[in-house]
């Protein structure tokens, strides 16, 4: 497993994964799973390790926030783009807990990812509880993490003039589970500036917004890998 400061893909590889993970602090970054970044052509996709920041911990369990976003997409309902979406019935939730859960993690990694009771506030101030492996963060979760982790980032794969694959870092807005100003909108994190998090309320059909994910993992199960 690679442990990095999160500002680059360089880091230190540790053999005793279990021992090192128990020493991680809030804001530390580790690799877990792998993904294919957005590509600018139909060429063969390149798979890279996924980076995650530790944003909370309870004994041997770590709460992780993805460093890069998974995709650009609208906050659409599974019932169709015309329907008002809540977290419970979004395509994002389905994709994170099905497509990405199986595509980005091997069997041992999937076994280490815990099922979380996710509490989401609705427009009428009620709460919906869902059980998720991966989920979009709420405003409260992002407000309470180190400042440099609040910025949305992504990787885009390009090719040089010599047809050599290269990676560029990009920035993105990303969705929150919190409802926006109307029932057709959700909150979006634009970035962090002047010691403040920059938020916006965008319609659910804003398909250029990124998806960052949160999950809990059990380090005890990592030891069994």
Secondary structure, 3 states (H helix, E strand, C coil): CEEECCCCCCCEECCCHHHHHCCCCCCCEEEEEEEECEECCCCCCCEEEEEEEEEEEECCEEEEEECECCCECCCCECCECCCCCCHHHEHHHHHHHHHHHHHCCCHHHHHHECCEEEEEECCCCCEEEEEECCECCCHHHHHCCCHHHCCEEEEEEEECCCCCEEEEEEEECEEEEEECCCCCEEEEEEEEECCEEEEEEEECCCCCCECCCEEEEEHHHHCCC
